[in-house]
Amino acid sequence: MATGAPGPRSQQGVPAPFGTRGRERSFQVVVAVLGATVVLSGIGEFVWRVMRNGLDWHPEQSARDYYLEIGRAYSQGFAAGFFLCFFLVLLALAVAPRWRARQRPRDSARAMRRPARAEPRPANRAQRSLPPPPRSGVRAVPD
């Protein structure tokens, strides 16, 4: 059994090498940025094709061929949009732990500076002038 500071472990229970998580997240960021760049070029191609009406269709072809070509163009745009979402989620999952780790010291410093309130403050001035709510299920009947 390995001894030492607790850290990330592999599936066999052996401690992972130092810095593996950071390298994995860095790799995720690189893959996400490269993938999003490639996908954005595909979306740009789709938008450009639609804007300039650049479908591979000729007037002598049938209406069926026209609609099939439109379907191909839109399916390409849909697939590119799907993979853009995938790479953005991958980027968010890689960046979020780092972002949260940077925010924790700030949050704890703010909490130490601010004294805790005994009871919550009303949201607006109108609520401050209202009478307290009735106790234990007794309803106030309007006159």
KOLNU-343101 format. One record per atom (N, C-alpha, C): residue number from 1; residue in one letter; atom name; x, y, z. Coordinates in steps of 0.1 Angstrom, whole numbers, plus 5000, padded with zeros to 4 digits. Example, Ala and Ser with C-alpha at 12.3 -4.5 7.8 and 13.67 -1.06 7.14 Angstrom:
<filums>
k:r:a:x:y:z
1:A:N:5132:4943:5078
1:A:CA:5123:4955:5078
1:A:C:5132:4967:5078
2:S:N:5128:4978:5071
2:S:CA:5137:4989:5071
2:S:C:5129:5000:5079
</filums>
This chain:
<filums>
k:r:a:x:y:z
1:M:N:5008:4988:5000
1:M:CA:5000:5000:5000
1:M:C:5009:5012:5000
2:A:N:5006:5022:4991
2:A:CA:5014:5034:4990
2:A:C:5010:5044:5001
3:T:N:5020:5050:5007
3:T:CA:5018:5061:5017
3:T:C:5021:5074:5011
4:G:N:5016:5084:5018
4:G:CA:5019:5098:5013
4:G:C:5007:5106:5014
5:A:N:5007:5118:5008
5:A:CA:4996:5127:5008
5:A:C:4985:5121:4999
6:P:N:4972:5123:5003
6:P:CA:4962:5118:4995
6:P:C:4961:5126:4982
7:G:N:4957:5120:4971
7:G:CA:4957:5126:4958
7:G:C:4948:5118:4949
8:P:N:4948:5122:4936
8:P:CA:4940:5114:4927
8:P:C:4945:5100:4925
9:R:N:4936:5091:4924
9:R:CA:4941:5077:4922
9:R:C:4936:5071:4909
10:S:N:4943:5061:4904
10:S:CA:4939:5055:4892
10:S:C:4929:5044:4896
11:Q:N:4924:5036:4886
11:Q:CA:4914:5026:4889
11:Q:C:4919:5015:4897
12:Q:N:4932:5012:4897
12:Q:CA:4938:5001:4905
12:Q:C:4941:5006:4919
13:G:N:4939:5018:4923
13:G:CA:4942:5023:4936
13:G:C:4956:5028:4938
14:V:N:4963:5028:4927
14:V:CA:4977:5034:4928
14:V:C:4976:5049:4926
15:P:N:4984:5056:4935
15:P:CA:4983:5071:4934
15:P:C:4987:5076:4920
16:A:N:4980:5085:4914
16:A:CA:4984:5091:4901
16:A:C:4996:5100:4903
17:P:N:5004:5101:4892
17:P:CA:5016:5110:4893
17:P:C:5012:5124:4896
18:F:N:5021:5131:4903
18:F:CA:5018:5145:4907
18:F:C:5016:5153:4895
19:G:N:5005:5161:4896
19:G:CA:5002:5171:4885
19:G:C:4994:5165:4873
20:T:N:4989:5152:4875
20:T:CA:4982:5146:4864
20:T:C:4969:5153:4861
21:R:N:4961:5157:4872
21:R:CA:4949:5164:4870
21:R:C:4951:5177:4862
22:G:N:4961:5184:4866
22:G:CA:4963:5197:4859
22:G:C:4967:5195:4844
23:R:N:4974:5184:4841
23:R:CA:4978:5181:4827
23:R:C:4965:5177:4820
24:E:N:4957:5169:4826
24:E:CA:4945:5164:4820
24:E:C:4936:5176:4816
25:R:N:4934:5185:4826
25:R:CA:4926:5197:4823
25:R:C:4932:5206:4812
26:S:N:4945:5207:4813
26:S:CA:4951:5215:4802
26:S:C:4949:5209:4788
27:F:N:4950:5196:4788
27:F:CA:4947:5189:4776
27:F:C:4933:5190:4771
28:Q:N:4924:5190:4781
28:Q:CA:4910:5192:4778
28:Q:C:4907:5206:4772
29:V:N:4914:5216:4777
29:V:CA:4912:5230:4772
29:V:C:4918:5231:4758
30:V:N:4929:5225:4755
30:V:CA:4935:5225:4742
30:V:C:4926:5218:4732
31:V:N:4921:5206:4736
31:V:CA:4912:5199:4727
31:V:C:4899:5207:4724
32:A:N:4894:5213:4735
32:A:CA:4881:5220:4734
32:A:C:4883:5233:4725
33:V:N:4894:5240:4726
33:V:CA:4896:5252:4718
33:V:C:4899:5248:4704
34:L:N:4907:5238:4701
34:L:CA:4909:5233:4688
34:L:C:4896:5228:4681
35:G:N:4889:5220:4688
35:G:CA:4876:5215:4683
35:G:C:4866:5225:4680
36:A:N:4865:5235:4689
36:A:CA:4856:5246:4687
36:A:C:4860:5254:4675
37:T:N:4873:5256:4673
37:T:CA:4878:5264:4662
37:T:C:4874:5257:4649
38:V:N:4876:5244:4648
38:V:CA:4873:5236:4636
38:V:C:4858:5237:4633
39:V:N:4850:5235:4644
39:V:CA:4835:5235:4643
39:V:C:4830:5248:4638
40:L:N:4836:5259:4644
40:L:CA:4832:5272:4640
40:L:C:4835:5275:4625
41:S:N:4845:5269:4620
41:S:CA:4848:5271:4606
41:S:C:4837:5264:4598
42:G:N:4833:5252:4603
42:G:CA:4822:5245:4596
42:G:C:4809:5252:4597
43:I:N:4806:5259:4608
43:I:CA:4794:5267:4609
43:I:C:4795:5279:4600
44:G:N:4806:5285:4599
44:G:CA:4808:5296:4590
44:G:C:4806:5292:4576
45:E:N:4811:5280:4572
45:E:CA:4809:5275:4558
45:E:C:4794:5273:4556
46:F:N:4787:5268:4566
46:F:CA:4772:5265:4564
46:F:C:4765:5279:4562
47:V:N:4768:5289:4571
47:V:CA:4762:5302:4570
47:V:C:4765:5308:4557
48:W:N:4777:5307:4552
48:W:CA:4781:5313:4540
48:W:C:4774:5307:4528
49:R:N:4772:5293:4529
49:R:CA:4765:5286:4518
49:R:C:4751:5291:4517
50:V:N:4744:5292:4529
50:V:CA:4730:5296:4529
50:V:C:4729:5311:4525
51:M:N:4738:5320:4529
51:M:CA:4737:5334:4525
51:M:C:4739:5336:4510
52:R:N:4748:5329:4504
52:R:CA:4750:5331:4490
52:R:C:4742:5321:4481
53:N:N:4734:5313:4488
53:N:CA:4725:5303:4481
53:N:C:4734:5294:4472
54:G:N:4745:5289:4479
54:G:CA:4755:5281:4472
54:G:C:4752:5266:4472
55:L:N:4739:5262:4471
55:L:CA:4736:5248:4471
55:L:C:4740:5241:4458
56:D:N:4744:5229:4459
56:D:CA:4747:5221:4446
56:D:C:4735:5216:4440
57:W:N:4728:5225:4433
57:W:CA:4715:5221:4426
57:W:C:4714:5230:4413
58:H:N:4709:5223:4403
58:H:CA:4707:5230:4390
58:H:C:4692:5230:4387
59:P:N:4688:5240:4379
59:P:CA:4673:5241:4376
59:P:C:4668:5229:4369
60:E:N:4676:5222:4362
60:E:CA:4671:5210:4354
60:E:C:4668:5198:4363
61:Q:N:4673:5199:4376
61:Q:CA:4671:5187:4385
61:Q:C:4656:5188:4391
62:S:N:4652:5178:4397
62:S:CA:4638:5177:4402
62:S:C:4637:5185:4416
63:A:N:4625:5187:4420
63:A:CA:4623:5194:4433
63:A:C:4628:5185:4444
64:R:N:4627:5172:4442
64:R:CA:4632:5162:4452
64:R:C:4646:5164:4455
65:D:N:4654:5166:4444
65:D:CA:4668:5168:4445
65:D:C:4672:5181:4452
66:Y:N:4663:5191:4450
66:Y:CA:4665:5204:4456
66:Y:C:4663:5203:4471
67:Y:N:4653:5196:4475
67:Y:CA:4650:5194:4490
67:Y:C:4660:5185:4496
68:L:N:4665:5175:4489
68:L:CA:4676:5167:4495
68:L:C:4688:5175:4497
69:E:N:4692:5184:4488
69:E:CA:4703:5193:4490
69:E:C:4702:5202:4501
70:I:N:4690:5208:4503
70:I:CA:4687:5216:4514
70:I:C:4689:5208:4527
71:G:N:4683:5196:4527
71:G:CA:4685:5188:4539
71:G:C:4699:5185:4542
72:R:N:4707:5182:4532
72:R:CA:4722:5180:4535
72:R:C:4728:5192:4541
73:A:N:4725:5204:4535
73:A:CA:4731:5216:4541
73:A:C:4727:5218:4555
74:Y:N:4714:5217:4558
74:Y:CA:4710:5219:4572
74:Y:C:4715:5208:4581
75:S:N:4716:5196:4577
75:S:CA:4721:5186:4586
75:S:C:4736:5188:4589
76:Q:N:4743:5194:4579
76:Q:CA:4757:5198:4582
76:Q:C:4758:5209:4593
77:G:N:4749:5219:4591
77:G:CA:4748:5229:4601
77:G:C:4744:5224:4615
78:F:N:4735:5215:4615
78:F:CA:4730:5209:4628
78:F:C:4741:5202:4635
79:A:N:4748:5193:4627
79:A:CA:4759:5186:4633
79:A:C:4770:5195:4638
80:A:N:4774:5205:4630
80:A:CA:4784:5215:4635
80:A:C:4779:5222:4648
81:G:N:4767:5226:4649
81:G:CA:4762:5232:4661
81:G:C:4762:5222:4673
82:F:N:4759:5210:4671
82:F:CA:4759:5200:4681
82:F:C:4774:5198:4687
83:F:N:4783:5197:4678
83:F:CA:4797:5195:4682
83:F:C:4803:5208:4688
84:L:N:4798:5220:4684
84:L:CA:4802:5232:4690
84:L:C:4797:5232:4705
85:C:N:4785:5228:4707
85:C:CA:4780:5227:4721
85:C:C:4789:5217:4729
86:F:N:4792:5205:4723
86:F:CA:4800:5195:4730
86:F:C:4814:5201:4734
87:F:N:4821:5208:4725
87:F:CA:4834:5213:4728
87:F:C:4833:5225:4738
88:L:N:4822:5233:4738
88:L:CA:4820:5243:4748
88:L:C:4818:5237:4762
89:V:N:4810:5226:4763
89:V:CA:4808:5219:4775
89:V:C:4822:5214:4780
90:L:N:4829:5208:4771
90:L:CA:4842:5202:4775
90:L:C:4851:5213:4781
91:L:N:4851:5225:4774
91:L:CA:4859:5236:4779
91:L:C:4854:5241:4793
92:A:N:4841:5242:4794
92:A:CA:4835:5246:4807
92:A:C:4839:5236:4819
93:L:N:4839:5223:4816
93:L:CA:4842:5213:4826
93:L:C:4857:5214:4829
94:A:N:4865:5218:4820
94:A:CA:4879:5219:4823
94:A:C:4883:5232:4830
95:V:N:4876:5243:4828
95:V:CA:4879:5256:4834
95:V:C:4872:5258:4847
96:A:N:4860:5252:4849
96:A:CA:4852:5255:4861
96:A:C:4859:5251:4874
97:P:N:4866:5240:4875
97:P:CA:4873:5238:4888
97:P:C:4884:5248:4891
98:R:N:4891:5252:4881
98:R:CA:4902:5262:4883
98:R:C:4895:5275:4887
99:W:N:4884:5279:4880
99:W:CA:4877:5292:4883
99:W:C:4872:5291:4898
100:R:N:4866:5280:4902
100:R:CA:4861:5279:4915
100:R:C:4872:5279:4926
101:A:N:4883:5273:4923
101:A:CA:4894:5273:4932
101:A:C:4899:5288:4934
102:R:N:4899:5296:4924
102:R:CA:4903:5310:4925
102:R:C:4893:5318:4932
103:Q:N:4880:5314:4932
103:Q:CA:4870:5322:4938
103:Q:C:4869:5319:4953
104:R:N:4873:5307:4957
104:R:CA:4871:5303:4972
104:R:C:4879:5312:4981
105:P:N:4891:5316:4979
105:P:CA:4898:5325:4988
105:P:C:4891:5338:4989
106:R:N:4886:5343:4978
106:R:CA:4879:5356:4978
106:R:C:4866:5355:4986
107:D:N:4858:5344:4984
107:D:CA:4846:5342:4991
107:D:C:4848:5341:5006
108:S:N:4858:5333:5010
108:S:CA:4861:5332:5025
108:S:C:4865:5345:5031
109:A:N:4873:5353:5023
109:A:CA:4877:5366:5028
109:A:C:4866:5375:5030
110:R:N:4856:5375:5020
110:R:CA:4844:5383:5022
110:R:C:4836:5379:5034
111:A:N:4835:5366:5036
111:A:CA:4827:5361:5047
111:A:C:4833:5365:5060
112:M:N:4846:5366:5061
112:M:CA:4852:5369:5073
112:M:C:4850:5384:5076
113:R:N:4850:5393:5066
113:R:CA:4848:5407:5067
113:R:C:4834:5411:5071
114:R:N:4824:5404:5066
114:R:CA:4810:5407:5067
114:R:C:4804:5400:5080
115:P:N:4799:5407:5089
115:P:CA:4792:5400:5100
115:P:C:4779:5394:5096
116:A:N:4776:5383:5102
116:A:CA:4763:5376:5098
116:A:C:4752:5383:5104
117:R:N:4741:5384:5097
117:R:CA:4729:5391:5102
117:R:C:4720:5381:5110
118:A:N:4714:5387:5121
118:A:CA:4705:5378:5129
118:A:C:4693:5374:5121
119:E:N:4687:5382:5114
119:E:CA:4675:5378:5106
119:E:C:4676:5385:5092
120:P:N:4671:5379:5082
120:P:CA:4672:5384:5068
120:P:C:4665:5397:5067
121:R:N:4671:5406:5059
121:R:CA:4666:5419:5057
121:R:C:4655:5418:5046
122:P:N:4644:5426:5047
122:P:CA:4633:5425:5037
122:P:C:4639:5430:5023
123:A:N:4633:5425:5013
123:A:CA:4638:5428:4999
123:A:C:4636:5443:4995
124:N:N:4625:5449:4999
124:N:CA:4622:5463:4995
124:N:C:4615:5470:5007
125:R:N:4614:5484:5005
125:R:CA:4608:5492:5015
125:R:C:4594:5489:5018
126:A:N:4586:5484:5008
126:A:CA:4572:5481:5010
126:A:C:4571:5469:5020
127:Q:N:4580:5460:5019
127:Q:CA:4579:5448:5028
127:Q:C:4583:5452:5042
128:R:N:4591:5462:5044
128:R:CA:4595:5466:5057
128:R:C:4584:5471:5065
129:S:N:4574:5478:5058
129:S:CA:4563:5484:5065
129:S:C:4551:5474:5068
130:L:N:4552:5462:5062
130:L:CA:4541:5452:5064
130:L:C:4542:5446:5078
131:P:N:4530:5443:5084
131:P:CA:4530:5436:5097
131:P:C:4537:5422:5096
132:P:N:4541:5417:5107
132:P:CA:4547:5403:5106
132:P:C:4537:5393:5102
133:P:N:4541:5382:5096
133:P:CA:4531:5372:5092
133:P:C:4525:5365:5104
134:P:N:4513:5360:5102
134:P:CA:4506:5353:5113
134:P:C:4513:5341:5117
135:R:N:4511:5337:5130
135:R:CA:4518:5326:5136
135:R:C:4509:5313:5135
136:S:N:4516:5302:5134
136:S:CA:4510:5288:5135
136:S:C:4497:5286:5128
137:G:N:4496:5290:5115
137:G:CA:4485:5287:5107
137:G:C:4473:5295:5109
138:V:N:4473:5305:5118
138:V:CA:4462:5314:5120
138:V:C:4462:5324:5108
139:R:N:4451:5326:5101
139:R:CA:4450:5335:5090
139:R:C:4445:5349:5095
140:A:N:4451:5359:5090
140:A:CA:4446:5373:5092
140:A:C:4434:5375:5082
141:V:N:4423:5379:5087
141:V:CA:4411:5382:5079
141:V:C:4411:5397:5076
142:P:N:4410:5401:5063
142:P:CA:4409:5415:5060
142:P:C:4396:5421:5065
143:D:N:4396:5433:5070
143:D:CA:4383:5439:5074
143:D:C:4375:5445:5063
</filums>
